[in-house]
Amino acid sequence: MTLADFIPIEGQQRIAQTITEAERHTSGEICVHVTPRCRGDVVKRAERTFNRLGLYATRRRNAVLVLVAYVDRQVAIVGDTGINEAVPEGYWNAQVDLLAQRLKAGRPVDGLCEAVQRLGEQLAALFPADRTDTNELSNEVTYDDNHDENDDHDSDPL
């Protein structure tokens, strides 16, 4: 299965546009990454993906990654140190739960757009935009076409 099988091109464009809109009000950065499989700990996988994609390189350390492993039906949301220190406890889990509900209902584009909007609102409250802000990261959905071989070694398969 390819990314377009899970999220059609029009859906990918809608997600990218939603990210662009959400980031207009914040210095934070939001990234959506899709992969078919995650056989280990999805949060560890998200953290590795966050680092591999260089999301830690934002000026205020306030990037957020939404990772969806669609075949294994796993979701994780991780933030960089700046945002992690600022969000309330349990915030990421609450966002994951809401997104998982939409994915389970077969509405990945709607779910990802809603998640991006909510994340954008939280980022805007904590890291409002100012005149010096630039778009530091791509707003396009990123994709791995195969799972990371290290996933099998993170923990027991779920």
C-alpha positions in Angstrom: 0.0 0.0 0.0 1.3 3.5 -0.9 0.7 6.8 0.8 -1.9 7.6 -1.9 -3.8 4.4 -1.0 -4.2 5.6 2.6 -4.4 9.4 1.9 -5.3 10.4 -1.7 -3.3 13.3 -3.2 -6.2 15.7 -2.6 -6.2 14.6 1.1 -2.5 15.2 1.3 -3.0 18.7 -0.2 -5.8 19.4 2.3 -3.6 18.3 5.2 -0.7 20.5 4.0 -3.0 23.5 3.6 -4.4 22.9 7.2 -0.8 22.8 8.5 -0.1 26.1 6.6 -3.2 27.7 8.1 -2.5 26.4 11.7 1.1 27.7 11.5 0.0 31.3 10.6 -0.8 31.9 14.2 2.2 30.3 15.8 6.0 30.1 15.6 5.5 26.4 16.2 5.9 23.8 13.4 3.6 20.8 12.8 4.6 17.8 10.7 2.5 14.8 9.7 4.4 11.6 8.9 2.8 8.4 7.6 4.3 4.9 7.6 2.7 1.5 6.9 4.0 -0.3 9.9 5.3 0.1 13.4 5.9 -3.2 15.1 7.6 -1.8 18.2 6.8 1.1 20.5 5.1 3.8 18.4 6.3 6.6 20.6 9.9 5.5 20.3 9.4 5.2 16.5 8.0 8.7 16.5 10.9 10.1 18.5 13.4 8.4 16.0 11.4 9.8 13.1 11.3 13.3 14.7 15.1 13.2 14.9 15.7 11.6 11.4 13.5 14.4 9.8 15.5 17.1 11.7 12.5 18.5 13.4 14.7 19.4 16.4 16.3 22.2 14.4 13.6 24.8 14.9 14.6 28.0 16.5 12.3 27.7 19.5 12.4 23.9 19.7 8.6 23.9 19.3 8.0 21.4 16.5 5.4 18.7 16.8 5.3 15.4 14.8 2.1 13.4 14.2 3.0 9.9 13.2 0.5 7.4 11.8 1.4 3.7 11.2 -1.8 2.9 9.2 -1.4 -0.9 8.7 -0.7 -1.4 12.4 -3.3 1.2 13.4 -0.9 3.1 15.7 -0.6 6.8 16.3 1.8 8.9 18.2 2.3 12.7 18.7 5.6 13.9 20.0 6.9 17.4 20.5 10.3 19.0 20.9 11.7 20.1 24.2 10.2 23.6 24.0 6.7 22.5 23.5 6.9 19.5 25.8 7.8 21.8 28.7 4.8 24.0 28.0 1.9 21.6 27.2 -0.2 20.3 30.1 0.3 16.7 31.3 -1.7 14.3 29.3 -2.1 16.7 26.4 -0.4 14.4 23.8 -2.4 11.4 24.9 -5.7 13.2 24.6 -4.8 14.3 21.0 -3.8 10.8 20.1 -7.1 9.4 21.4 -9.1 11.9 19.3 -7.1 11.2 16.2 -7.4 7.5 16.7 -11.2 7.7 16.8 -11.3 9.4 13.4 -8.8 6.9 11.9 -10.9 4.0 13.3 -14.0 5.5 11.7 -12.1 5.5 8.3 -11.7 9.2 8.2 -7.9 9.7 8.1 -7.9 13.1 6.3 -10.6 14.6 8.5 -8.8 13.2 11.6 -5.4 14.5 10.6 -6.8 17.9 9.7 -8.7 18.1 13.1 -5.5 17.1 14.9 -3.5 19.7 13.1 -6.0 22.4 13.9 -6.1 21.5 17.6 -2.3 21.4 17.7 -2.1 24.7 16.0 -4.5 26.3 18.5 -2.3 24.9 21.4 0.9 26.1 19.8 -0.6 29.5 19.1 -1.5 29.9 22.8 1.9 28.9 23.9 4.1 30.2 21.0 2.2 33.0 19.3 3.5 34.1 15.9 5.6 37.3 15.6 7.0 39.3 12.7 10.3 37.3 12.7 8.6 33.9 12.2 9.4 31.9 9.1 8.2 28.5 8.0 11.1 26.4 9.1 9.8 23.0 8.0 7.9 21.6 5.0 4.1 21.4 5.5 3.9 18.4 3.1 2.9 15.0 4.5 6.0 12.8 4.7 6.0 9.1 4.2 8.1 5.9 4.7 7.2 3.2 2.2 8.6 0.5 4.5 8.9 0.1 8.3 12.1 0.7 10.2 13.9 -2.6 10.8 14.7 -1.4 14.3 11.0 -1.3 15.3 11.1 -5.0 15.9 13.6 -4.5 18.6 12.1 -1.6 20.5 9.8 -3.8 22.5 7.6 -6.8 22.1 5.3 -6.6 19.1 1.9 -5.1 20.1 
